[in-house]
Structures are given as structure tokens and as C-alpha cells.
Amino acid sequence: MKRGNDARFHSARPLRRGLRTVVTGGAGFIGSHLCDQLIQRGDVVICVDNLFTGSMRNVRPLLNHPGFSFYQHDIREPLTIPGKVDRIYNLACPASPRHYQRDPIGTMKTCVMGTNNVLELALLKSSRVLQASTSEVYGDPEVHPQPESYVGHVNPIGPRACYDEGKRAAETLFFDYHRIHGLEIKVARIFNTYGPRMLENDGRVVSNFIVQALRGAPITIYGSGRQTRSFCFIDDLVSGLELLMESAPEITGPCNLGNPQEFTIEEIARKVIAKSRSVSDLDHRPLPKDDPQRRKPVIEKMATSLGWEPKVGIDKGLDATIAYFSLNIASSSREAKVANIDSARAARARLPKRRDARPQPALNGHAKQDDMR
């Protein structure tokens, strides 16, 4: 049975010869979709994740597949993988502000120490390695849209710096290993991505809006709502990651991966409300510090070099994502009801049995008049 994301919108490509591929952060949103796709391609996949934001639920369908194995490990510690390794995708790092700001020192260590450990493994195994970088390396950009040549506008001491500067440092490590050791590297700068398996509580635009809309809660918009983002559906992103990894050695990147169609935050909120048939209102709140005003990738490098461009439009992508969250919320609600019923039954069973205090009828068969009413 086929698993993965191509079944929704793309036709499956032929299987290639199996490669032995490591995916760090493989139980996360993007990583799990990538694992699905690599298994479909015929790879042997080793998924590495510390489950800080990843979930076993995302990879559970793969656990019985003979070509898939899961290794719970934090890449801040040296990574040992027995046998040959042909490819390494480094996706390990919390990606939403809510999660990476929860442990900013840990986030920076993952970006720097973790990336160094991944590069050492690649060097040891003579593997090709891809870094999942981010559009956050551009910070709050003063150039719009953002080409790969733009060096960014980042606050190195702000609340987002652990991630923004951490990812910039990771790119530096990748290119230094390439220059000094001749390591085959690929660097992808990932812009806003959405789709099934996003976390309900990750605080990102699409997941936040959908969950709030489905629950009839106010849609939280930070700032005026006129700030813009570009949203790439997960299937398109995974396709781009694969193409970049399998590209010619001289194509190192960095390469922007995202959908250049630009929307205001308020436009996305209103689309979600309409598509989910929600009664939610908009709730405007102060804009967080260093939150970028505009984001839009220039994707000419991927388009001209590798023929990649997004295929899934915002409407089709939102429909699939809303359906996923709707099912998840309904399932969680049913599970909660069952758990509450089971808890009530268990609590009732633990109570001492009450003695029957009702008056007993007379043994001689002569009942009182009151008992006959």
C-alpha cells in the first residue's frame, strides 16, 4: 500500500535504486512527509528524532515497513549510525517561535552543535548532506522579494535570534565543511510551509487560524494583518528537497524553497474562516518583536536549475489542511469523551456500595396503605 503525500496531488515517480538515507527531525511535520516519500522511492530510511516537537504518530504507519527504522536521539550529542549512509537530510530543530523560544539555548545548540555532529557523520560516511535552513536567515528583510544573494537584516540579540542566527551559523558550518573537506552539501532555505501533520499548538499562521476557526474561537492576528507571507504546501516542499538533494554536486545552494504567491495575514484568516464555515471573528493583538513585515521568495534558481516550482495552490492546500485538522479535532473530542466516561465509571466503581434504605414490605403480606399508593 502506498504511503505519503504524492497520492494527494502529484503522480508518483518511478522507484530508484535504494539509498540508505538518514533524516534527522524525521518525526516532525516536514521530516515525516519526507520519510514517507523516501520510502516510496525505495530508500532505506533511518529516522532520527528526540521527539521535542516531533511525534511518533507521524511515523507510526512506517514502523512495520522493512525499510524504515526509528532512532530516538538528540543530535546535540554525537550521532553514530552503523553501516553505510548515502544521504543525510538535517531537519532537526524546532521551527515555530513558540517552540524554539521555549528553550532558546537548546535551539542554538541544536543549530550549531547538532549541525556539527551531522556534518561529522557525513564526513565519516562520505555522505551527501542537506541542511534545512530557513527564510528566517533574511530576518525582517529590507529587500523584497528575497533572492538568495540577499544577506539579511537580523537582530542578533532579539528573542528570535536563537533560531535566526542559529540557522545562519549552520549554513556557515556547511559551507566551511564543503570548502575545507570537500563535503557534498546542499542548503535549502525553506519559506512558510503548511499542510497535514502540523502541530495544533505550534503558533504558526495556518495551523493557528484553522484550529481557532474550527473551534469557533476568535482568530488571533498579530499587528494590523497587512504583513505578508508566502505559503508553500508540504507536497511541493518535499518535492523540492528531493530535487535539490539529487542535483549535480556543483549545485550547493543556498536555494529558496517556497511559493512566491504572496498574501496578507488577514487574507489568509478570511480564507480559512470561509472554507471552514466558521463564525470566528478577528482578534488583533500587538505584533511580537522582530516579526518580519514581508516574506516572498525568489525561486528562479530552483526553477531554472532544477525545473522546480510549486504546483498546489492555496485553496487546494487549505482544503486538505482543514480536512486534516477537522478530523484530528473530532477524534480528540471523541477520545476525551470516552476517557471521561471511563473515568466516571472507574470512580463510581471505587465508591462504597450504598445500603438500600427503602422500607421492606411486611412479611405477613399485609402492606401499609402508604406502600400501595
CORWOSUL-V508403 format. One record per backbone hydrogen bond with DSSP energy under -1.0 kcal/mol. CO is the residue of the C=O (numbers start at 0). NH is the residue of the N-H. If there is no record, write none. Layout:
co=CO nh=NH
co=CO nh=NH
This chain:
co=4 nh=7
co=5 nh=9
co=18 nh=43
co=19 nh=85
co=19 nh=86
co=20 nh=45
co=21 nh=88
co=22 nh=47
co=23 nh=90
co=24 nh=27
co=26 nh=54
co=27 nh=31
co=28 nh=32
co=29 nh=33
co=30 nh=34
co=31 nh=35
co=32 nh=36
co=33 nh=37
co=34 nh=38
co=35 nh=39
co=36 nh=40
co=37 nh=42
co=38 nh=41
co=40 nh=15
co=43 nh=20
co=44 nh=68
co=45 nh=22
co=46 nh=70
co=47 nh=24
co=47 nh=25
co=54 nh=57
co=55 nh=59
co=58 nh=61
co=59 nh=62
co=61 nh=64
co=64 nh=67
co=66 nh=44
co=68 nh=46
co=70 nh=48
co=73 nh=76
co=85 nh=127
co=86 nh=21
co=87 nh=129
co=88 nh=23
co=89 nh=131
co=95 nh=99
co=96 nh=100
co=102 nh=106
co=103 nh=107
co=104 nh=108
co=105 nh=109
co=106 nh=110
co=107 nh=111
co=108 nh=112
co=108 nh=113
co=111 nh=115
co=112 nh=116
co=113 nh=117
co=114 nh=118
co=115 nh=119
co=116 nh=120
co=117 nh=121
co=118 nh=122
co=119 nh=123
co=120 nh=124
co=121 nh=126
co=127 nh=87
co=128 nh=185
co=129 nh=89
co=130 nh=132
co=130 nh=187
co=132 nh=189
co=133 nh=136
co=134 nh=137
co=135 nh=138
co=137 nh=152
co=138 nh=140
co=145 nh=297
co=146 nh=149
co=152 nh=139
co=157 nh=160
co=159 nh=162
co=159 nh=163
co=160 nh=164
co=162 nh=166
co=163 nh=167
co=164 nh=168
co=165 nh=169
co=166 nh=170
co=167 nh=171
co=168 nh=172
co=169 nh=173
co=170 nh=174
co=171 nh=175
co=172 nh=176
co=173 nh=177
co=174 nh=178
co=175 nh=179
co=176 nh=180
co=176 nh=182
co=177 nh=181
co=183 nh=128
co=185 nh=130
co=186 nh=254
co=187 nh=132
co=188 nh=256
co=189 nh=134
co=191 nh=231
co=193 nh=233
co=194 nh=197
co=198 nh=201
co=203 nh=207
co=204 nh=208
co=205 nh=209
co=206 nh=210
co=207 nh=211
co=208 nh=212
co=209 nh=213
co=210 nh=214
co=211 nh=216
co=212 nh=215
co=218 nh=282
co=220 nh=284
co=224 nh=265
co=226 nh=264
co=228 nh=262
co=231 nh=193
co=232 nh=236
co=233 nh=237
co=234 nh=238
co=235 nh=239
co=236 nh=240
co=237 nh=241
co=238 nh=242
co=239 nh=243
co=240 nh=244
co=241 nh=245
co=243 nh=246
co=247 nh=250
co=249 nh=251
co=251 nh=186
co=254 nh=188
co=256 nh=190
co=262 nh=228
co=263 nh=267
co=264 nh=268
co=265 nh=269
co=266 nh=270
co=267 nh=271
co=268 nh=272
co=269 nh=273
co=270 nh=274
co=271 nh=275
co=272 nh=277
co=280 nh=218
co=282 nh=220
co=284 nh=222
co=287 nh=290
co=292 nh=227
co=295 nh=145
co=298 nh=302
co=299 nh=303
co=300 nh=304
co=301 nh=305
co=301 nh=307
co=312 nh=316
co=313 nh=317
co=314 nh=318
co=315 nh=319
co=316 nh=320
co=317 nh=321
co=318 nh=322
co=319 nh=323
co=320 nh=324
co=321 nh=325
co=322 nh=326
co=323 nh=327
co=324 nh=328
co=325 nh=329
co=326 nh=330
co=327 nh=331
co=328 nh=332
co=329 nh=333
co=330 nh=334
co=331 nh=335
co=332 nh=336
co=333 nh=337
co=334 nh=338
co=335 nh=339
co=336 nh=340
co=337 nh=341
co=338 nh=342
co=339 nh=343
co=340 nh=344
co=341 nh=345
co=342 nh=346
co=343 nh=347
co=344 nh=348
co=345 nh=349
co=361 nh=364
co=368 nh=371
co=369 nh=372
